[in-house]
């Protein structure tokens, strides 16, 4: 059970990391504006078999699938993993196959090996793009990671030596890619770091590895230190470089200098803290036909998620719903906004490493949070929120944009289009895994909505108050966006990002409530001063907060179920299916409850009565009647229901209406004027 909980936590952490707008800290693969290919379009099935070790021996357990999934998750690789007794099958994009080989065939221990520079390498074939380098007695071949890995697999070396691939920190080619080199070492290790080895941060961009007291790892480190010979630390076929020895039983590995070094150290730390795997060898690799279902789902599911949230948001705009054609166009413009936003972010990153969100987190270290917040705000927040704001410009200039709540609606619509396009990219990378889909559905998509609601509210408020500073609200949205991404990119701060989302949800409710105090803005309404309006709150606050809390609780529960399914989806039970279906149904009920019970204001002034965006001038109100928990206005074109509300609020509404209409309207002094084009508004 403990292992399962740890894996659920790890899968959840990966999903939360991918839920942010930037790549996870330490990730070696940073996708471009769009993923290079949809998941399933270029897959290969890799088959691995236990290499001479009985299943379940040495404390590895029998669930190889869970162990392999944990290792791949630490390497930021999404794959479909299944187990068949002694074999593990991994379906992954072909581009990741070498990396999967590297991670799965590595058992999880580190070897202390002595370099042997006197051995001359004799490539079995042409060295190709590799370049021979010399430094005194030492010589090596240098090139890209892929070329060096190909060399160490295929070049001959005698049985007394091994050939490793070693990154050259701080050395890049003309395209900015990390340079690698070959490293010849003696085959017999001087020590092994496995049982009892603890991995943590050292000083600066380095890792500190020590053995617990009396453990074999402590003895191995001390033995290597006493030999006074140069060593390298090997993770499988990868050399992590020469360590420095500090206190007894501890060594330090440096990963270079600068922010990039912290990201590399964090990536390595995540790998080194995964559970050990039994020895596995690859016994098969088969290219698979395109998985059109998965590829299509990567396109369709993001759109469906955004449309689901759009249905939720439009429930707040029932009085005068926006035309669907304009909503659709704004949605598409929002999706297209990922292009200028992506170009801007890429331009910032190329301009300086200090403007690269993937680097300024320093591998997710807490001390870098202030810098990460500023960079995420400027680079990601302003780029994305500014692009979404431009996507909403057409709607803002249309005559249909005539209510304060319209700003919130179109700000959210543009944001949902942006989120849909962004999710196509992330779902392609993550192969549509359940935790990722759920995390982005209930974390990132709502966050995009709330960011858009901030500057959208200002656009609508400008209809009522021309002095509204829309640029200030845009900056606020960018800052919230930057804070959200910085929290997700900082180790251990994911829960704070969840709390920020909850806070933004509360702010969203407040802004919607304020926007719905006005209907269609006319010159008559603009003549009314704010202090001359009577505002009476109605709704069911208790039920609203119960629904809101239940919505968040169910979202967390569904996330946990999704992570569990990712772990054991080769054997889901009927109990799991029934439970997840029931939770989804309850989630829909809770979402409906939020829209039905949200506290709103009844605004009564010299113009008339406004509720939930429906405004009626006094000349169209015939009278009113008081019910138990609501007031019903008898209006030309149909009644308007004000409520539900507790008795004090009902009494206050009735008193304000009586001032204008008399008792129920019987003493009304105003002249009723008919209007053939009166619109029917029934709210409540």
Secondary structure, 3 states (H helix, E strand, C coil): CHHHHHHHHHHHHHHHHHHCCCCCCCCCCCCCCCCCCCCCCCEEEEEEEECCCCCCHHHCCCCHHHHHHHHHHHCCCCCEEEEECCEEEEEEEHHHHHHHHHHHCCCCCEEEECECCCCCCCCCCCCCCCEEEEECCEEEEEECHHHHHHHHHHCCCCCCEEEEEEEEEEEECCCCCEEEEEEEEECCCCEEECCCEEEEECCCCEEEEEECCCCHHHHHHHHHHHHCCCCEEEECCEECCCCEECCCCEEEEECCCCHHHHHHHHHHHHHHCCCCCCCEEEEEEEECCCCHHHHHHHHHHHHHHHHHHHHHHHCCCCCCCCCHHHHHHHHHHHHHHHHHHHHHHHHHHHHCHHHCCCCCCCCCCHHHHHHHHHHHHHHHHHHHHHHHHHHCHHHHHCCCCCEHHHHHHHHHHHHHHHHHHHHHHHHHHHCCCHHHHHHHHHHHHHHHHHHHHHHHHHHHHHHHCCCCCHHHHHHHHHHHHHHHHHHHCCCCCHHHHHHHHHHHHHHHHHHHHHHCCCCECCHHHHCCCHHHCEEEEECCHHHHHHHHHHHHHHHHHHHHHHHHHHHHHHHCCHHHHHHHHHHHHHHHHHHHHHHHHCCEEEEECCCEEEECCEEEEHHHEEEEEECCCEEEEEECCCCEEEECCCHHHHHHHHHHHHHHHCCCCCCCCCCCCCCCCCCCCCCC
